[in-house]
Amino acid sequence: MIPKLFQWLLGAGLFIAVWLAFVLEKVDIQLTEIQRTLVLISPLLAVGIFGLVSAVIVLYRVSTFNDCKEAG
């Protein structure tokens, strides 16, 4: 089994490799200006979405946290 950190680093490395291929125009695909802009800001969008999902998960788990009444 692959450690979780290695899985995240592998995924991030693949994302960066594909992103750089598009940004440096190593891929022979014609993009419109809107598509090119989306490719350029996609890392920022990914970080923003990751932060939003993380915040929602933390808030949900805090709101559903059970107290142990027997301990007090």
Phi and psi restraints in degrees (range 20) as a CNS / XPLOR table:
assign (resid 1 and name C) (resid 2 and name N)
       (resid 2 and name CA) (resid 2 and name C) 1.0 -84.0 20.0 2
assign (resid 2 and name N) (resid 2 and name CA)
       (resid 2 and name C) (resid 3 and name N) 1.0 133.6 20.0 2
assign (resid 2 and name C) (resid 3 and name N)
       (resid 3 and name CA) (resid 3 and name C) 1.0 -61.1 20.0 2
assign (resid 3 and name N) (resid 3 and name CA)
       (resid 3 and name C) (resid 4 and name N) 1.0 150.0 20.0 2
assign (resid 3 and name C) (resid 4 and name N)
       (resid 4 and name CA) (resid 4 and name C) 1.0 -60.9 20.0 2
assign (resid 4 and name N) (resid 4 and name CA)
       (resid 4 and name C) (resid 5 and name N) 1.0 -39.1 20.0 2
assign (resid 4 and name C) (resid 5 and name N)
       (resid 5 and name CA) (resid 5 and name C) 1.0 -60.4 20.0 2
assign (resid 5 and name N) (resid 5 and name CA)
       (resid 5 and name C) (resid 6 and name N) 1.0 -42.2 20.0 2
assign (resid 5 and name C) (resid 6 and name N)
       (resid 6 and name CA) (resid 6 and name C) 1.0 -65.2 20.0 2
assign (resid 6 and name N) (resid 6 and name CA)
       (resid 6 and name C) (resid 7 and name N) 1.0 -37.1 20.0 2
assign (resid 6 and name C) (resid 7 and name N)
       (resid 7 and name CA) (resid 7 and name C) 1.0 -62.6 20.0 2
assign (resid 7 and name N) (resid 7 and name CA)
       (resid 7 and name C) (resid 8 and name N) 1.0 -44.5 20.0 2
assign (resid 7 and name C) (resid 8 and name N)
       (resid 8 and name CA) (resid 8 and name C) 1.0 -64.9 20.0 2
assign (resid 8 and name N) (resid 8 and name CA)
       (resid 8 and name C) (resid 9 and name N) 1.0 -42.7 20.0 2
assign (resid 8 and name C) (resid 9 and name N)
       (resid 9 and name CA) (resid 9 and name C) 1.0 -66.1 20.0 2
assign (resid 9 and name N) (resid 9 and name CA)
       (resid 9 and name C) (resid 10 and name N) 1.0 -38.2 20.0 2
assign (resid 9 and name C) (resid 10 and name N)
       (resid 10 and name CA) (resid 10 and name C) 1.0 -64.4 20.0 2
assign (resid 10 and name N) (resid 10 and name CA)
       (resid 10 and name C) (resid 11 and name N) 1.0 -44.9 20.0 2
assign (resid 10 and name C) (resid 11 and name N)
       (resid 11 and name CA) (resid 11 and name C) 1.0 -62.8 20.0 2
assign (resid 11 and name N) (resid 11 and name CA)
       (resid 11 and name C) (resid 12 and name N) 1.0 -43.5 20.0 2
assign (resid 11 and name C) (resid 12 and name N)
       (resid 12 and name CA) (resid 12 and name C) 1.0 -65.5 20.0 2
assign (resid 12 and name N) (resid 12 and name CA)
       (resid 12 and name C) (resid 13 and name N) 1.0 -39.5 20.0 2
assign (resid 12 and name C) (resid 13 and name N)
       (resid 13 and name CA) (resid 13 and name C) 1.0 -64.2 20.0 2
assign (resid 13 and name N) (resid 13 and name CA)
       (resid 13 and name C) (resid 14 and name N) 1.0 -41.5 20.0 2
assign (resid 13 and name C) (resid 14 and name N)
       (resid 14 and name CA) (resid 14 and name C) 1.0 -64.6 20.0 2
assign (resid 14 and name N) (resid 14 and name CA)
       (resid 14 and name C) (resid 15 and name N) 1.0 -42.5 20.0 2
assign (resid 14 and name C) (resid 15 and name N)
       (resid 15 and name CA) (resid 15 and name C) 1.0 -60.7 20.0 2
assign (resid 15 and name N) (resid 15 and name CA)
       (resid 15 and name C) (resid 16 and name N) 1.0 -45.9 20.0 2
assign (resid 15 and name C) (resid 16 and name N)
       (resid 16 and name CA) (resid 16 and name C) 1.0 -65.6 20.0 2
assign (resid 16 and name N) (resid 16 and name CA)
       (resid 16 and name C) (resid 17 and name N) 1.0 -38.1 20.0 2
assign (resid 16 and name C) (resid 17 and name N)
       (resid 17 and name CA) (resid 17 and name C) 1.0 -64.4 20.0 2
assign (resid 17 and name N) (resid 17 and name CA)
       (resid 17 and name C) (resid 18 and name N) 1.0 -45.2 20.0 2
assign (resid 17 and name C) (resid 18 and name N)
       (resid 18 and name CA) (resid 18 and name C) 1.0 -66.8 20.0 2
assign (resid 18 and name N) (resid 18 and name CA)
       (resid 18 and name C) (resid 19 and name N) 1.0 -41.9 20.0 2
assign (resid 18 and name C) (resid 19 and name N)
       (resid 19 and name CA) (resid 19 and name C) 1.0 -61.5 20.0 2
assign (resid 19 and name N) (resid 19 and name CA)
       (resid 19 and name C) (resid 20 and name N) 1.0 -45.5 20.0 2
assign (resid 19 and name C) (resid 20 and name N)
       (resid 20 and name CA) (resid 20 and name C) 1.0 -64.5 20.0 2
assign (resid 20 and name N) (resid 20 and name CA)
       (resid 20 and name C) (resid 21 and name N) 1.0 -35.5 20.0 2
assign (resid 20 and name C) (resid 21 and name N)
       (resid 21 and name CA) (resid 21 and name C) 1.0 -61.4 20.0 2
assign (resid 21 and name N) (resid 21 and name CA)
       (resid 21 and name C) (resid 22 and name N) 1.0 -39.5 20.0 2
assign (resid 21 and name C) (resid 22 and name N)
       (resid 22 and name CA) (resid 22 and name C) 1.0 -73.9 20.0 2
assign (resid 22 and name N) (resid 22 and name CA)
       (resid 22 and name C) (resid 23 and name N) 1.0 -42.3 20.0 2
assign (resid 22 and name C) (resid 23 and name N)
       (resid 23 and name CA) (resid 23 and name C) 1.0 -66.3 20.0 2
assign (resid 23 and name N) (resid 23 and name CA)
       (resid 23 and name C) (resid 24 and name N) 1.0 -41.2 20.0 2
assign (resid 23 and name C) (resid 24 and name N)
       (resid 24 and name CA) (resid 24 and name C) 1.0 -86.2 20.0 2
assign (resid 24 and name N) (resid 24 and name CA)
       (resid 24 and name C) (resid 25 and name N) 1.0 5.6 20.0 2
assign (resid 24 and name C) (resid 25 and name N)
       (resid 25 and name CA) (resid 25 and name C) 1.0 57.9 20.0 2
assign (resid 25 and name N) (resid 25 and name CA)
       (resid 25 and name C) (resid 26 and name N) 1.0 41.7 20.0 2
assign (resid 25 and name C) (resid 26 and name N)
       (resid 26 and name CA) (resid 26 and name C) 1.0 -84.1 20.0 2
assign (resid 26 and name N) (resid 26 and name CA)
       (resid 26 and name C) (resid 27 and name N) 1.0 -13.7 20.0 2
assign (resid 26 and name C) (resid 27 and name N)
       (resid 27 and name CA) (resid 27 and name C) 1.0 -99.8 20.0 2
assign (resid 27 and name N) (resid 27 and name CA)
       (resid 27 and name C) (resid 28 and name N) 1.0 131.4 20.0 2
assign (resid 27 and name C) (resid 28 and name N)
       (resid 28 and name CA) (resid 28 and name C) 1.0 -86.5 20.0 2
assign (resid 28 and name N) (resid 28 and name CA)
       (resid 28 and name C) (resid 29 and name N) 1.0 70.7 20.0 2
assign (resid 28 and name C) (resid 29 and name N)
       (resid 29 and name CA) (resid 29 and name C) 1.0 -131.1 20.0 2
assign (resid 29 and name N) (resid 29 and name CA)
       (resid 29 and name C) (resid 30 and name N) 1.0 132.7 20.0 2
assign (resid 29 and name C) (resid 30 and name N)
       (resid 30 and name CA) (resid 30 and name C) 1.0 -84.9 20.0 2
assign (resid 30 and name N) (resid 30 and name CA)
       (resid 30 and name C) (resid 31 and name N) 1.0 120.9 20.0 2
assign (resid 30 and name C) (resid 31 and name N)
       (resid 31 and name CA) (resid 31 and name C) 1.0 -111.6 20.0 2
assign (resid 31 and name N) (resid 31 and name CA)
       (resid 31 and name C) (resid 32 and name N) 1.0 144.8 20.0 2
assign (resid 31 and name C) (resid 32 and name N)
       (resid 32 and name CA) (resid 32 and name C) 1.0 -75.6 20.0 2
assign (resid 32 and name N) (resid 32 and name CA)
       (resid 32 and name C) (resid 33 and name N) 1.0 171.1 20.0 2
assign (resid 32 and name C) (resid 33 and name N)
       (resid 33 and name CA) (resid 33 and name C) 1.0 -62.5 20.0 2
assign (resid 33 and name N) (resid 33 and name CA)
       (resid 33 and name C) (resid 34 and name N) 1.0 -39.0 20.0 2
assign (resid 33 and name C) (resid 34 and name N)
       (resid 34 and name CA) (resid 34 and name C) 1.0 -65.2 20.0 2
assign (resid 34 and name N) (resid 34 and name CA)
       (resid 34 and name C) (resid 35 and name N) 1.0 -44.2 20.0 2
assign (resid 34 and name C) (resid 35 and name N)
       (resid 35 and name CA) (resid 35 and name C) 1.0 -64.6 20.0 2
assign (resid 35 and name N) (resid 35 and name CA)
       (resid 35 and name C) (resid 36 and name N) 1.0 -39.8 20.0 2
assign (resid 35 and name C) (resid 36 and name N)
       (resid 36 and name CA) (resid 36 and name C) 1.0 -64.2 20.0 2
assign (resid 36 and name N) (resid 36 and name CA)
       (resid 36 and name C) (resid 37 and name N) 1.0 -40.3 20.0 2
assign (resid 36 and name C) (resid 37 and name N)
       (resid 37 and name CA) (resid 37 and name C) 1.0 -64.1 20.0 2
assign (resid 37 and name N) (resid 37 and name CA)
       (resid 37 and name C) (resid 38 and name N) 1.0 -42.1 20.0 2
assign (resid 37 and name C) (resid 38 and name N)
       (resid 38 and name CA) (resid 38 and name C) 1.0 -63.6 20.0 2
assign (resid 38 and name N) (resid 38 and name CA)
       (resid 38 and name C) (resid 39 and name N) 1.0 -38.5 20.0 2
assign (resid 38 and name C) (resid 39 and name N)
       (resid 39 and name CA) (resid 39 and name C) 1.0 -64.5 20.0 2
assign (resid 39 and name N) (resid 39 and name CA)
       (resid 39 and name C) (resid 40 and name N) 1.0 -41.2 20.0 2
assign (resid 39 and name C) (resid 40 and name N)
       (resid 40 and name CA) (resid 40 and name C) 1.0 -66.1 20.0 2
assign (resid 40 and name N) (resid 40 and name CA)
       (resid 40 and name C) (resid 41 and name N) 1.0 -37.6 20.0 2
assign (resid 40 and name C) (resid 41 and name N)
       (resid 41 and name CA) (resid 41 and name C) 1.0 -95.9 20.0 2
assign (resid 41 and name N) (resid 41 and name CA)
       (resid 41 and name C) (resid 42 and name N) 1.0 2.5 20.0 2
assign (resid 41 and name C) (resid 42 and name N)
       (resid 42 and name CA) (resid 42 and name C) 1.0 -59.6 20.0 2
assign (resid 42 and name N) (resid 42 and name CA)
       (resid 42 and name C) (resid 43 and name N) 1.0 -36.0 20.0 2
assign (resid 42 and name C) (resid 43 and name N)
       (resid 43 and name CA) (resid 43 and name C) 1.0 -62.5 20.0 2
assign (resid 43 and name N) (resid 43 and name CA)
       (resid 43 and name C) (resid 44 and name N) 1.0 -38.5 20.0 2
assign (resid 43 and name C) (resid 44 and name N)
       (resid 44 and name CA) (resid 44 and name C) 1.0 -66.4 20.0 2
assign (resid 44 and name N) (resid 44 and name CA)
       (resid 44 and name C) (resid 45 and name N) 1.0 -39.9 20.0 2
assign (resid 44 and name C) (resid 45 and name N)
       (resid 45 and name CA) (resid 45 and name C) 1.0 -64.2 20.0 2
assign (resid 45 and name N) (resid 45 and name CA)
       (resid 45 and name C) (resid 46 and name N) 1.0 -40.5 20.0 2
assign (resid 45 and name C) (resid 46 and name N)
       (resid 46 and name CA) (resid 46 and name C) 1.0 -64.0 20.0 2
assign (resid 46 and name N) (resid 46 and name CA)
       (resid 46 and name C) (resid 47 and name N) 1.0 -42.6 20.0 2
assign (resid 46 and name C) (resid 47 and name N)
       (resid 47 and name CA) (resid 47 and name C) 1.0 -66.5 20.0 2
assign (resid 47 and name N) (resid 47 and name CA)
       (resid 47 and name C) (resid 48 and name N) 1.0 -40.6 20.0 2
assign (resid 47 and name C) (resid 48 and name N)
       (resid 48 and name CA) (resid 48 and name C) 1.0 -63.9 20.0 2
assign (resid 48 and name N) (resid 48 and name CA)
       (resid 48 and name C) (resid 49 and name N) 1.0 -44.8 20.0 2
assign (resid 48 and name C) (resid 49 and name N)
       (resid 49 and name CA) (resid 49 and name C) 1.0 -65.5 20.0 2
assign (resid 49 and name N) (resid 49 and name CA)
       (resid 49 and name C) (resid 50 and name N) 1.0 -40.3 20.0 2
assign (resid 49 and name C) (resid 50 and name N)
       (resid 50 and name CA) (resid 50 and name C) 1.0 -60.7 20.0 2
assign (resid 50 and name N) (resid 50 and name CA)
       (resid 50 and name C) (resid 51 and name N) 1.0 -43.8 20.0 2
assign (resid 50 and name C) (resid 51 and name N)
       (resid 51 and name CA) (resid 51 and name C) 1.0 -64.4 20.0 2
assign (resid 51 and name N) (resid 51 and name CA)
       (resid 51 and name C) (resid 52 and name N) 1.0 -41.2 20.0 2
assign (resid 51 and name C) (resid 52 and name N)
       (resid 52 and name CA) (resid 52 and name C) 1.0 -64.8 20.0 2
assign (resid 52 and name N) (resid 52 and name CA)
       (resid 52 and name C) (resid 53 and name N) 1.0 -45.9 20.0 2
assign (resid 52 and name C) (resid 53 and name N)
       (resid 53 and name CA) (resid 53 and name C) 1.0 -64.0 20.0 2
assign (resid 53 and name N) (resid 53 and name CA)
       (resid 53 and name C) (resid 54 and name N) 1.0 -41.0 20.0 2
assign (resid 53 and name C) (resid 54 and name N)
       (resid 54 and name CA) (resid 54 and name C) 1.0 -62.2 20.0 2
assign (resid 54 and name N) (resid 54 and name CA)
       (resid 54 and name C) (resid 55 and name N) 1.0 -43.5 20.0 2
assign (resid 54 and name C) (resid 55 and name N)
       (resid 55 and name CA) (resid 55 and name C) 1.0 -63.5 20.0 2
assign (resid 55 and name N) (resid 55 and name CA)
       (resid 55 and name C) (resid 56 and name N) 1.0 -42.0 20.0 2
assign (resid 55 and name C) (resid 56 and name N)
       (resid 56 and name CA) (resid 56 and name C) 1.0 -63.7 20.0 2
assign (resid 56 and name N) (resid 56 and name CA)
       (resid 56 and name C) (resid 57 and name N) 1.0 -41.9 20.0 2
assign (resid 56 and name C) (resid 57 and name N)
       (resid 57 and name CA) (resid 57 and name C) 1.0 -63.8 20.0 2
assign (resid 57 and name N) (resid 57 and name CA)
       (resid 57 and name C) (resid 58 and name N) 1.0 -44.5 20.0 2
assign (resid 57 and name C) (resid 58 and name N)
       (resid 58 and name CA) (resid 58 and name C) 1.0 -63.2 20.0 2
assign (resid 58 and name N) (resid 58 and name CA)
       (resid 58 and name C) (resid 59 and name N) 1.0 -45.6 20.0 2
assign (resid 58 and name C) (resid 59 and name N)
       (resid 59 and name CA) (resid 59 and name C) 1.0 -62.8 20.0 2
assign (resid 59 and name N) (resid 59 and name CA)
       (resid 59 and name C) (resid 60 and name N) 1.0 -40.1 20.0 2
assign (resid 59 and name C) (resid 60 and name N)
       (resid 60 and name CA) (resid 60 and name C) 1.0 -64.3 20.0 2
assign (resid 60 and name N) (resid 60 and name CA)
       (resid 60 and name C) (resid 61 and name N) 1.0 -44.4 20.0 2
assign (resid 60 and name C) (resid 61 and name N)
       (resid 61 and name CA) (resid 61 and name C) 1.0 -69.8 20.0 2
assign (resid 61 and name N) (resid 61 and name CA)
       (resid 61 and name C) (resid 62 and name N) 1.0 -32.2 20.0 2
assign (resid 61 and name C) (resid 62 and name N)
       (resid 62 and name CA) (resid 62 and name C) 1.0 -69.0 20.0 2
assign (resid 62 and name N) (resid 62 and name CA)
       (resid 62 and name C) (resid 63 and name N) 1.0 -40.7 20.0 2
assign (resid 62 and name C) (resid 63 and name N)
       (resid 63 and name CA) (resid 63 and name C) 1.0 -71.2 20.0 2
assign (resid 63 and name N) (resid 63 and name CA)
       (resid 63 and name C) (resid 64 and name N) 1.0 -24.8 20.0 2
assign (resid 63 and name C) (resid 64 and name N)
       (resid 64 and name CA) (resid 64 and name C) 1.0 -103.3 20.0 2
assign (resid 64 and name N) (resid 64 and name CA)
       (resid 64 and name C) (resid 65 and name N) 1.0 14.4 20.0 2
assign (resid 64 and name C) (resid 65 and name N)
       (resid 65 and name CA) (resid 65 and name C) 1.0 -71.4 20.0 2
assign (resid 65 and name N) (resid 65 and name CA)
       (resid 65 and name C) (resid 66 and name N) 1.0 130.0 20.0 2
assign (resid 65 and name C) (resid 66 and name N)
       (resid 66 and name CA) (resid 66 and name C) 1.0 -95.4 20.0 2
assign (resid 66 and name N) (resid 66 and name CA)
       (resid 66 and name C) (resid 67 and name N) 1.0 137.7 20.0 2
assign (resid 66 and name C) (resid 67 and name N)
       (resid 67 and name CA) (resid 67 and name C) 1.0 -84.9 20.0 2
assign (resid 67 and name N) (resid 67 and name CA)
       (resid 67 and name C) (resid 68 and name N) 1.0 147.6 20.0 2
assign (resid 67 and name C) (resid 68 and name N)
       (resid 68 and name CA) (resid 68 and name C) 1.0 -96.0 20.0 2
assign (resid 68 and name N) (resid 68 and name CA)
       (resid 68 and name C) (resid 69 and name N) 1.0 96.0 20.0 2
assign (resid 68 and name C) (resid 69 and name N)
       (resid 69 and name CA) (resid 69 and name C) 1.0 -66.8 20.0 2
assign (resid 69 and name N) (resid 69 and name CA)
       (resid 69 and name C) (resid 70 and name N) 1.0 -26.4 20.0 2
assign (resid 69 and name C) (resid 70 and name N)
       (resid 70 and name CA) (resid 70 and name C) 1.0 -71.0 20.0 2
assign (resid 70 and name N) (resid 70 and name CA)
       (resid 70 and name C) (resid 71 and name N) 1.0 -23.7 20.0 2
assign (resid 70 and name C) (resid 71 and name N)
       (resid 71 and name CA) (resid 71 and name C) 1.0 -77.1 20.0 2
assign (resid 71 and name N) (resid 71 and name CA)
       (resid 71 and name C) (resid 72 and name N) 1.0 -26.3 20.0 2
